[in-house]
Amino acid sequence: MADLQPLKAEHLEAVQQLDERCFPGDPFAASWWYKAVAMEGACGWVLRREGQLLAYCLFSTVLDEAELLRIAVDPGQRGQGLGKSLLLQVQPKLVQRGLAHLFLEVRASNRVAQRLYQRCGWHPCGQRKNYYPLDTGHEDALLFSWQPESGSETE
């Protein structure tokens, strides 16, 4: 069983290393990780088992809204439901912090992530045309939202 923990300074090096493995050449800005640790407009969580970092998520926060900025599962640990476990544990924690509306954007081609979000109670709510740059043009971003009353787990 994996343990959920709030992101702390002691996790930052491992989280940034995992981020680089999951998103090679596209690391997330270090300043966001530090904001999450300091609770300044961001918050994050990690899943760990026996000292090993398995997954993480990072949210930006403004008033009663949060945006999922990044979520990742260690490539060697995928397919075990860790992403789903992470989101289903974090969503109520965000509500406890007074965050009532959660949002995210995902590449239109990332069907695996879209299925994960829908299994965790997220709903499509919009689209941003040509949002993500590609080597040969651009790709749309799909927008998803989650609210406590709609956030129950579905299969």
Secondary structure, DSSP 8 states (H G I E B T S, - for coil): --EEEE--GGGHHHHHHHHHHHSTT----HHHHHHHHHTSSEEEEEEEETTEEEEEEEEEEETTEEEEEEEEE-GGGTTSSHHHHHHHHHHHHHHHTT--EEEEEEETT-HHHHHHHHHTT-EEEEEEEEEEEETTEEEEEEEEEE-GGG-----
